Amino acid sequence: MRNTAQYILKRLLYMIPMVLVITFLIYGGLELTPGDAISHMIPPDQLANVNPEQLEALRESYGLNDPFLLRYVRWLGNCSTVISAIPLPAACPSRTSCSSSSRPRWSCPWRPWPSPRCWAASWASSVR
Protein backbone atom coordinates (compact mmCIF):
# COMPACT_ATOMS: atom_id res chain seq x y z
CA MET A 1 0.00 0.00 0.00
CA ARG A 2 2.85 2.36 0.83
CA ASN A 3 4.55 1.77 -2.53
CA THR A 4 1.30 2.52 -4.34
CA ALA A 5 0.84 5.76 -2.43
CA GLN A 6 4.44 6.78 -3.16
CA TYR A 7 3.96 5.95 -6.85
CA ILE A 8 0.78 8.01 -7.08
CA LEU A 9 2.36 10.92 -5.22
CA LYS A 10 5.43 10.79 -7.46
CA ARG A 11 3.25 10.81 -10.57
CA LEU A 12 1.22 13.74 -9.27
CA LEU A 13 4.39 15.68 -8.54
CA TYR A 14 5.70 14.94 -12.05
CA MET A 15 2.43 16.20 -13.45
CA ILE A 16 2.85 19.73 -12.05
CA PRO A 17 5.88 20.78 -14.14
CA MET A 18 4.48 18.93 -17.14
CA VAL A 19 1.23 20.92 -17.00
CA LEU A 20 3.19 24.14 -16.56
CA VAL A 21 5.37 23.42 -19.59
CA ILE A 22 2.40 22.41 -21.75
CA THR A 23 0.36 25.49 -20.81
CA PHE A 24 3.41 27.70 -21.38
CA LEU A 25 3.94 26.25 -24.85
CA ILE A 26 0.28 26.60 -25.79
CA TYR A 27 0.11 30.16 -24.42
CA GLY A 28 3.31 31.00 -26.32
CA GLY A 29 1.91 29.48 -29.51
CA LEU A 30 -1.21 31.58 -29.20
CA GLU A 31 1.00 34.60 -28.70
CA LEU A 32 2.62 33.96 -32.08
CA THR A 33 -0.70 34.00 -33.96
CA PRO A 34 -1.43 37.20 -35.89
CA GLY A 35 -3.51 39.83 -34.16
CA ASP A 36 -4.55 40.02 -30.54
CA ALA A 37 -7.74 39.66 -28.53
CA ILE A 38 -8.90 43.18 -29.43
CA SER A 39 -8.61 42.52 -33.15
CA HIS A 40 -10.77 39.41 -32.69
CA MET A 41 -13.36 41.15 -30.48
CA ILE A 42 -14.11 43.94 -32.94
CA PRO A 43 -15.45 42.97 -36.40
CA PRO A 44 -13.03 43.81 -39.25
CA ASP A 45 -15.35 46.35 -40.87
CA GLN A 46 -15.65 48.27 -37.59
CA LEU A 47 -11.98 47.87 -36.75
CA ALA A 48 -11.04 50.14 -39.66
CA ASN A 49 -13.19 52.92 -38.19
CA VAL A 50 -11.81 52.72 -34.63
CA ASN A 51 -9.39 55.39 -33.50
CA PRO A 52 -5.84 54.02 -32.81
CA GLU A 53 -5.85 55.74 -29.40
CA GLN A 54 -9.03 53.86 -28.49
CA LEU A 55 -7.40 50.57 -29.54
CA GLU A 56 -4.38 51.33 -27.36
CA ALA A 57 -6.66 52.20 -24.44
CA LEU A 58 -8.49 48.88 -24.88
CA ARG A 59 -5.21 46.96 -25.06
CA GLU A 60 -4.01 48.73 -21.92
CA SER A 61 -7.26 48.03 -20.05
CA TYR A 62 -7.07 44.31 -20.88
CA GLY A 63 -3.36 44.16 -20.03
CA LEU A 64 -2.29 43.20 -23.56
CA ASN A 65 0.59 45.70 -23.48
CA ASP A 66 2.19 43.88 -20.54
CA PRO A 67 5.17 41.56 -21.13
CA PHE A 68 4.47 37.98 -22.18
CA LEU A 69 5.62 36.34 -18.94
CA LEU A 70 3.54 38.70 -16.80
CA ARG A 71 0.41 37.93 -18.85
CA TYR A 72 1.12 34.19 -18.62
CA VAL A 73 1.54 34.29 -14.84
CA ARG A 74 -1.63 36.38 -14.51
CA TRP A 75 -3.51 33.91 -16.74
CA LEU A 76 -2.20 30.97 -14.72
CA GLY A 77 -3.36 32.66 -11.53
CA ASN A 78 -6.81 33.23 -13.02
CA CYS A 79 -7.00 29.56 -14.03
CA SER A 80 -6.21 28.41 -10.52
CA THR A 81 -8.85 30.79 -9.14
CA VAL A 82 -11.49 29.44 -11.50
CA ILE A 83 -10.61 25.81 -10.79
CA SER A 84 -10.74 26.34 -7.02
CA ALA A 85 -14.11 28.12 -7.30
CA ILE A 86 -15.87 25.12 -8.91
CA PRO A 87 -17.98 23.47 -6.22
CA LEU A 88 -17.96 19.69 -6.46
CA PRO A 89 -21.09 19.07 -4.36
CA ALA A 90 -23.16 21.21 -6.74
CA ALA A 91 -22.20 18.91 -9.61
CA CYS A 92 -23.13 15.76 -7.74
CA PRO A 93 -25.94 16.08 -5.19
CA SER A 94 -25.59 12.52 -3.91
CA ARG A 95 -23.37 9.54 -4.53
CA THR A 96 -26.28 7.26 -5.41
CA SER A 97 -27.62 9.57 -8.10
CA CYS A 98 -24.19 9.65 -9.75
CA SER A 99 -23.96 5.92 -10.07
CA SER A 100 -27.57 5.32 -11.10
CA SER A 101 -28.18 4.03 -14.58
CA SER A 102 -30.91 6.58 -15.28
CA ARG A 103 -29.95 9.99 -16.56
CA PRO A 104 -29.19 12.39 -13.68
CA ARG A 105 -31.38 15.46 -13.45
CA TRP A 106 -28.41 17.86 -13.76
CA SER A 107 -27.12 16.48 -17.06
CA CYS A 108 -27.85 18.05 -20.40
CA PRO A 109 -30.16 16.25 -22.82
CA TRP A 110 -27.31 15.91 -25.33
CA ARG A 111 -24.99 14.48 -22.64
CA PRO A 112 -26.72 11.55 -20.94
CA TRP A 113 -23.79 10.64 -18.66
CA PRO A 114 -22.72 12.33 -15.40
CA SER A 115 -20.12 15.06 -15.57
CA PRO A 116 -16.46 14.34 -14.70
CA ARG A 117 -16.92 16.46 -11.57
CA CYS A 118 -19.66 14.07 -10.52
CA TRP A 119 -17.35 11.10 -11.06
CA ALA A 120 -14.66 12.85 -9.03
CA ALA A 121 -17.11 13.59 -6.23
CA SER A 122 -18.38 10.01 -6.16
CA TRP A 123 -14.81 8.67 -6.15
CA ALA A 124 -13.81 11.06 -3.36
CA SER A 125 -16.79 10.04 -1.25
CA SER A 126 -16.03 6.33 -1.76
CA VAL A 127 -12.38 6.77 -0.72
CA ARG A 128 -13.27 8.22 2.70
Backbone as a chain_set.jsonl record, in Angstrom:
{"seq": "MRNTAQYILKRLLYMIPMVLVITFLIYGGLELTPGDAISHMIPPDQLANVNPEQLEALRESYGLNDPFLLRYVRWLGNCSTVISAIPLPAACPSRTSCSSSSRPRWSCPWRPWPSPRCWAASWASSVR", "coords": {"N": [[0.816, -1.188, 0.0], [1.969, 1.198, 0.748], [3.933, 1.576, -1.216], [2.311, 1.964, -3.45], [1.022, 4.359, -2.801], [3.239, 6.062, -2.711], [4.013, 5.896, -5.389], [1.791, 7.027, -6.695], [1.848, 9.609, -5.596], [4.345, 10.458, -6.529], [3.866, 10.477, -9.289], [1.879, 12.445, -9.417], [3.353, 14.649, -8.577], [5.174, 14.805, -10.687], [3.449, 15.587, -12.621], [2.858, 18.277, -12.233], [5.054, 20.086, -13.143], [4.922, 19.272, -15.795], [2.367, 20.049, -16.686], [2.663, 22.791, -16.392], [4.681, 23.33, -18.303], [3.39, 22.513, -20.676], [1.132, 24.24, -20.735], [2.515, 26.654, -20.903], [3.767, 26.411, -23.413], [1.532, 26.251, -25.112], [0.277, 28.711, -24.563], [2.328, 30.394, -25.418], [2.361, 29.678, -28.134], [-0.12, 30.634, -28.941], [0.394, 33.272, -28.619], [2.008, 33.806, -30.759], [0.319, 33.854, -32.915], [-1.27, 35.781, -35.519], [-2.46, 39.091, -34.843], [-4.409, 40.21, -31.979], [-6.348, 39.857, -28.94], [-8.099, 42.017, -29.01], [-8.318, 42.634, -31.712], [-9.767, 40.459, -32.517], [-12.105, 40.718, -31.119], [-13.459, 42.935, -32.109], [-15.356, 43.445, -35.005], [-14.006, 43.134, -38.372], [-14.84, 45.129, -40.246], [-15.633, 47.226, -38.612], [-13.345, 47.662, -37.21], [-11.647, 49.101, -38.828], [-12.654, 51.623, -38.59], [-12.16, 52.432, -36.025], [-10.53, 54.514, -33.701], [-6.984, 54.765, -33.364], [-5.969, 55.476, -30.835], [-8.035, 54.702, -29.165], [-7.943, 51.942, -29.54], [-5.433, 51.402, -28.374], [-6.017, 52.151, -25.76], [-7.909, 50.204, -25.1], [-6.317, 47.893, -25.318], [-4.524, 48.429, -23.263], [-6.29, 48.435, -21.074], [-7.08, 45.774, -20.97], [-4.695, 44.608, -20.416], [-2.969, 43.804, -22.419], [-0.693, 45.023, -23.275], [1.244, 44.399, -21.525], [4.27, 42.586, -20.583], [5.031, 39.315, -21.991], [5.551, 37.149, -20.161], [4.479, 38.142, -17.768], [1.753, 38.349, -18.429], [1.243, 35.634, -18.852], [1.682, 34.525, -16.281], [-0.295, 35.895, -14.874], [-2.551, 34.888, -16.211], [-2.318, 32.175, -15.539], [-2.696, 32.349, -12.791], [-5.363, 33.224, -12.786], [-6.567, 30.957, -13.856], [-6.147, 29.067, -11.818], [-7.705, 30.219, -9.855], [-10.271, 30.014, -10.933], [-10.547, 27.233, -11.14], [-10.433, 26.479, -8.446], [-12.769, 27.6, -7.57], [-14.863, 26.067, -8.438], [-17.553, 24.302, -7.349], [-17.664, 21.073, -6.102], [-19.781, 19.561, -4.777], [-22.098, 20.72, -5.87], [-22.182, 19.742, -8.407], [-22.705, 17.108, -8.09], [-25.194, 15.939, -6.439], [-25.771, 13.675, -4.791], [-24.179, 10.59, -3.908], [-25.427, 8.256, -4.769], [-27.095, 9.072, -6.83], [-25.265, 9.677, -8.761], [-24.212, 7.257, -9.567], [-26.34, 5.944, -10.595], [-28.214, 4.233, -13.139], [-30.059, 5.596, -14.625], [-30.631, 8.731, -16.324], [-29.064, 11.477, -14.808], [-30.568, 14.295, -13.134], [-29.243, 16.702, -13.458], [-27.842, 16.621, -15.797], [-27.212, 17.458, -19.226], [-29.53, 17.283, -22.006], [-28.238, 16.43, -24.325], [-26.059, 15.176, -23.353], [-25.964, 12.371, -21.881], [-24.609, 11.227, -19.719], [-23.087, 11.331, -16.424], [-21.303, 14.25, -15.267], [-17.682, 14.814, -15.365], [-16.927, 15.999, -12.958], [-18.828, 15.006, -11.264], [-18.165, 12.305, -11.257], [-15.686, 12.525, -10.033], [-16.459, 13.49, -7.544], [-17.999, 11.341, -6.611], [-16.048, 9.369, -6.496], [-14.327, 10.495, -4.618], [-15.958, 10.471, -2.372], [-16.229, 7.749, -1.988], [-13.711, 6.966, -1.266], [-13.246, 7.868, 1.264]], "CA": [[0.0, 0.0, 0.0], [2.852, 2.357, 0.831], [4.554, 1.769, -2.527], [1.299, 2.516, -4.345], [0.838, 5.764, -2.431], [4.435, 6.78, -3.163], [3.961, 5.949, -6.846], [0.778, 8.006, -7.08], [2.362, 10.918, -5.218], [5.427, 10.79, -7.455], [3.247, 10.809, -10.574], [1.215, 13.738, -9.271], [4.392, 15.675, -8.536], [5.699, 14.94, -12.052], [2.427, 16.2, -13.452], [2.851, 19.731, -12.051], [5.877, 20.782, -14.135], [4.479, 18.931, -17.143], [1.234, 20.921, -16.998], [3.189, 24.144, -16.559], [5.375, 23.423, -19.594], [2.398, 22.413, -21.752], [0.364, 25.488, -20.81], [3.409, 27.702, -21.384], [3.941, 26.252, -24.854], [0.285, 26.605, -25.786], [0.109, 30.159, -24.424], [3.306, 31.004, -26.32], [1.907, 29.477, -29.507], [-1.205, 31.582, -29.195], [1.004, 34.601, -28.697], [2.618, 33.959, -32.081], [-0.702, 34.005, -33.957], [-1.433, 37.198, -35.893], [-3.511, 39.827, -34.156], [-4.547, 40.018, -30.541], [-7.741, 39.66, -28.531], [-8.896, 43.178, -29.432], [-8.613, 42.523, -33.146], [-10.765, 39.41, -32.695], [-13.355, 41.149, -30.483], [-14.112, 43.938, -32.943], [-15.454, 42.974, -36.396], [-13.032, 43.808, -39.245], [-15.354, 46.349, -40.87], [-15.653, 48.272, -37.595], [-11.979, 47.875, -36.745], [-11.039, 50.136, -39.656], [-13.191, 52.925, -38.186], [-11.811, 52.72, -34.626], [-9.385, 55.388, -33.504], [-5.836, 54.024, -32.807], [-5.847, 55.74, -29.399], [-9.027, 53.86, -28.493], [-7.401, 50.574, -29.544], [-4.379, 51.327, -27.363], [-6.657, 52.202, -24.445], [-8.488, 48.877, -24.877], [-5.214, 46.957, -25.063], [-4.009, 48.725, -21.925], [-7.264, 48.034, -20.054], [-7.067, 44.311, -20.884], [-3.357, 44.158, -20.034], [-2.29, 43.198, -23.562], [0.589, 45.699, -23.479], [2.194, 43.882, -20.536], [5.172, 41.563, -21.128], [4.475, 37.981, -22.184], [5.616, 36.344, -18.937], [3.54, 38.698, -16.801], [0.41, 37.931, -18.853], [1.124, 34.192, -18.622], [1.539, 34.295, -14.837], [-1.629, 36.385, -14.513], [-3.508, 33.912, -16.745], [-2.201, 30.967, -14.72], [-3.358, 32.656, -11.525], [-6.807, 33.232, -13.023], [-6.997, 29.561, -14.034], [-6.208, 28.405, -10.517], [-8.849, 30.79, -9.142], [-11.49, 29.44, -11.505], [-10.607, 25.811, -10.788], [-10.74, 26.338, -7.025], [-14.111, 28.117, -7.303], [-15.869, 25.123, -8.915], [-17.976, 23.469, -6.225], [-17.959, 19.688, -6.456], [-21.094, 19.069, -4.365], [-23.162, 21.209, -6.741], [-22.201, 18.911, -9.608], [-23.13, 15.76, -7.738], [-25.937, 16.078, -5.191], [-25.59, 12.515, -3.913], [-23.373, 9.543, -4.535], [-26.284, 7.257, -5.414], [-27.619, 9.574, -8.096], [-24.185, 9.653, -9.753], [-23.958, 5.921, -10.075], [-27.567, 5.32, -11.101], [-28.18, 4.029, -14.585], [-30.913, 6.581, -15.28], [-29.948, 9.995, -16.556], [-29.19, 12.386, -13.678], [-31.38, 15.46, -13.448], [-28.415, 17.862, -13.756], [-27.121, 16.476, -17.056], [-27.847, 18.047, -20.396], [-30.164, 16.253, -22.82], [-27.306, 15.906, -25.327], [-24.991, 14.485, -22.645], [-26.72, 11.554, -20.936], [-23.794, 10.636, -18.664], [-22.719, 12.326, -15.403], [-20.125, 15.056, -15.571], [-16.465, 14.343, -14.699], [-16.918, 16.463, -11.572], [-19.664, 14.073, -10.521], [-17.35, 11.102, -11.062], [-14.659, 12.846, -9.035], [-17.107, 13.587, -6.232], [-18.379, 10.01, -6.157], [-14.811, 8.672, -6.145], [-13.812, 11.055, -3.364], [-16.791, 10.036, -1.248], [-16.026, 6.327, -1.76], [-12.376, 6.766, -0.717], [-13.268, 8.222, 2.696]], "C": [[0.867, 1.262, 0.0], [3.511, 2.638, -0.518], [3.572, 2.375, -3.521], [1.085, 3.988, -4.061], [2.032, 6.604, -2.877], [4.431, 6.939, -4.678], [2.976, 7.013, -7.309], [1.257, 9.415, -6.754], [3.456, 11.375, -6.168], [4.873, 11.197, -8.816], [2.539, 12.157, -10.519], [2.232, 14.873, -9.228], [5.046, 15.872, -9.897], [4.717, 15.689, -12.944], [2.459, 17.732, -13.363], [3.767, 20.441, -13.052], [5.453, 20.471, -15.57], [3.316, 19.828, -17.575], [1.713, 22.347, -17.206], [3.88, 24.311, -17.91], [4.378, 23.386, -20.75], [1.596, 23.699, -21.874], [1.231, 26.644, -21.302], [3.589, 27.617, -22.894], [2.679, 26.633, -25.626], [0.058, 28.109, -25.724], [1.091, 30.896, -25.342], [2.921, 30.84, -27.777], [0.769, 30.41, -29.874], [-0.688, 33.009, -29.304], [1.578, 34.863, -30.094], [1.596, 34.106, -33.205], [-0.874, 35.478, -34.288], [-2.615, 37.835, -35.169], [-3.467, 39.599, -32.66], [-6.027, 39.904, -30.213], [-8.63, 40.812, -28.997], [-9.257, 43.065, -30.898], [-9.615, 41.416, -33.44], [-12.106, 39.788, -32.07], [-14.148, 42.092, -31.377], [-14.182, 43.409, -34.37], [-14.537, 43.783, -37.318], [-13.556, 45.093, -39.882], [-15.427, 47.508, -39.877], [-14.255, 48.601, -37.09], [-11.283, 48.979, -37.546], [-11.491, 51.529, -39.227], [-12.812, 53.322, -36.757], [-10.533, 53.533, -34.58], [-8.225, 54.586, -32.894], [-5.638, 54.273, -31.308], [-6.843, 54.902, -28.605], [-8.561, 52.4, -28.442], [-6.317, 50.401, -28.485], [-4.96, 51.354, -25.955], [-7.295, 50.854, -24.11], [-7.4, 47.857, -24.562], [-4.63, 47.167, -23.665], [-4.983, 48.26, -20.844], [-7.328, 46.515, -19.898], [-5.694, 43.751, -20.529], [-2.583, 43.524, -21.177], [-0.961, 43.87, -23.876], [1.646, 45.226, -22.485], [3.109, 42.841, -21.188], [4.526, 40.174, -21.122], [4.441, 37.178, -20.887], [4.651, 36.846, -17.866], [2.109, 38.293, -17.155], [0.204, 36.444, -18.623], [0.912, 33.89, -17.147], [0.165, 34.767, -14.368], [-2.701, 35.399, -14.989], [-3.497, 32.627, -15.912], [-2.865, 31.172, -13.358], [-4.87, 32.681, -11.676], [-7.338, 31.815, -13.211], [-7.109, 28.862, -12.687], [-7.365, 28.945, -9.688], [-10.144, 30.18, -9.633], [-11.631, 27.984, -11.097], [-10.974, 25.645, -9.314], [-12.142, 26.827, -6.689], [-15.213, 27.163, -7.753], [-16.289, 24.236, -7.748], [-18.311, 22.053, -6.674], [-19.338, 19.226, -5.984], [-22.23, 19.552, -5.255], [-23.268, 20.355, -8.003], [-22.75, 17.53, -9.323], [-23.876, 15.802, -6.411], [-25.784, 14.882, -4.256], [-24.85, 11.43, -4.661], [-24.252, 8.545, -5.284], [-26.82, 7.769, -6.742], [-26.547, 9.605, -9.17], [-24.044, 8.275, -10.37], [-25.214, 5.251, -10.623], [-27.503, 5.204, -12.615], [-29.087, 5.007, -15.314], [-30.16, 7.896, -15.41], [-30.142, 10.91, -15.354], [-29.929, 13.66, -14.076], [-30.541, 16.69, -13.808], [-27.701, 17.749, -15.098], [-27.913, 17.112, -18.197], [-28.502, 16.951, -21.219], [-29.217, 15.657, -23.868], [-26.129, 15.204, -24.674], [-25.634, 13.616, -21.561], [-25.886, 10.939, -19.817], [-23.447, 11.72, -17.638], [-21.449, 13.062, -15.783], [-18.886, 14.47, -14.88], [-16.377, 14.815, -13.252], [-17.745, 15.535, -10.701], [-18.882, 12.785, -10.257], [-16.302, 11.356, -9.992], [-15.274, 12.911, -7.643], [-17.508, 12.209, -5.719], [-17.152, 9.191, -5.77], [-14.293, 9.169, -4.806], [-14.653, 10.6, -2.183], [-16.615, 8.537, -0.982], [-14.662, 6.041, -1.121], [-12.376, 7.007, 0.796], [-13.462, 7.074, 3.586]], "O": [[0.547, 2.255, -0.654], [3.635, 3.794, -0.923], [3.954, 3.207, -4.344], [0.977, 4.786, -4.992], [1.863, 7.722, -3.364], [4.8, 7.993, -5.195], [3.279, 7.805, -8.202], [1.084, 10.324, -7.565], [3.493, 12.539, -6.567], [5.355, 12.152, -9.426], [2.597, 12.927, -11.478], [1.991, 15.943, -9.786], [5.435, 16.99, -10.234], [5.116, 16.345, -13.906], [2.117, 18.408, -14.333], [3.297, 21.332, -13.76], [5.606, 21.308, -16.459], [3.29, 20.311, -18.707], [1.226, 23.041, -18.098], [3.686, 25.321, -18.585], [4.513, 24.152, -21.704], [1.393, 24.202, -22.979], [0.754, 27.515, -22.029], [3.565, 28.638, -23.581], [2.759, 27.268, -26.677], [-0.313, 28.719, -26.726], [0.735, 31.896, -25.965], [3.124, 31.753, -28.578], [0.709, 30.917, -30.995], [-1.269, 33.843, -29.999], [1.624, 36.005, -30.549], [1.962, 34.447, -34.33], [-0.649, 36.335, -33.434], [-3.633, 37.189, -34.92], [-2.604, 38.889, -32.145], [-6.864, 39.859, -31.115], [-9.792, 40.596, -29.342], [-10.386, 43.369, -31.286], [-10.251, 41.424, -34.494], [-13.139, 39.237, -32.451], [-15.378, 42.045, -31.395], [-13.165, 42.963, -34.903], [-14.311, 44.97, -37.086], [-12.8, 46.051, -40.042], [-15.294, 48.665, -40.277], [-14.014, 49.703, -36.598], [-10.439, 49.701, -37.016], [-10.789, 52.511, -39.472], [-13.114, 54.436, -36.328], [-9.582, 53.277, -35.319], [-8.46, 53.792, -31.983], [-5.189, 53.381, -30.589], [-6.537, 54.445, -27.504], [-8.754, 51.71, -27.441], [-6.278, 49.39, -27.783], [-4.464, 50.669, -25.06], [-7.231, 50.408, -22.965], [-7.547, 47.05, -23.644], [-4.287, 46.208, -22.974], [-4.558, 47.747, -19.809], [-7.602, 46.021, -18.804], [-5.547, 42.54, -20.36], [-1.634, 42.779, -20.935], [-0.178, 43.341, -24.665], [2.812, 45.607, -22.59], [2.764, 42.277, -22.226], [3.604, 39.902, -20.354], [3.413, 36.59, -20.55], [4.069, 36.045, -17.135], [1.334, 37.933, -16.269], [-0.889, 36.025, -18.241], [0.05, 33.082, -16.799], [-0.47, 34.103, -13.549], [-3.648, 35.109, -14.258], [-4.551, 32.063, -15.62], [-3.519, 30.267, -12.839], [-5.588, 32.21, -10.793], [-8.445, 31.508, -12.769], [-8.076, 28.139, -12.446], [-7.951, 28.206, -8.897], [-11.024, 29.862, -8.833], [-12.726, 27.545, -10.745], [-11.753, 24.755, -8.972], [-12.66, 26.5, -5.621], [-16.386, 27.418, -7.482], [-15.466, 23.493, -7.213], [-19.162, 21.865, -7.544], [-20.022, 18.543, -6.745], [-23.238, 18.857, -5.385], [-24.341, 20.263, -8.598], [-23.216, 16.851, -10.237], [-23.25, 15.709, -5.355], [-25.679, 15.063, -3.043], [-24.889, 11.36, -5.889], [-23.851, 8.041, -6.333], [-26.984, 6.993, -7.683], [-26.861, 9.566, -10.359], [-23.784, 8.148, -11.567], [-25.155, 4.105, -11.071], [-26.822, 5.982, -13.284], [-28.906, 5.23, -16.511], [-29.184, 8.144, -14.703], [-31.275, 11.106, -14.916], [-29.908, 14.05, -15.244], [-31.066, 17.631, -14.403], [-27.018, 18.689, -15.505], [-29.13, 17.273, -18.118], [-28.08, 15.797, -21.145], [-29.38, 14.5, -24.256], [-25.27, 14.68, -25.382], [-25.828, 14.08, -20.437], [-26.433, 10.178, -19.019], [-23.51, 12.908, -17.955], [-20.621, 12.547, -16.535], [-19.019, 13.714, -13.917], [-15.818, 14.117, -12.406], [-17.41, 15.3, -9.54], [-18.934, 12.241, -9.154], [-16.057, 10.5, -9.142], [-14.678, 12.441, -6.674], [-17.375, 11.93, -4.527], [-17.204, 8.406, -4.823], [-13.872, 8.38, -3.961], [-14.118, 10.364, -1.099], [-16.832, 8.093, 0.146], [-14.476, 4.992, -0.504], [-11.582, 6.405, 1.52], [-13.498, 7.237, 4.806]]}, "num_chains": 1, "name": "protein.A"}
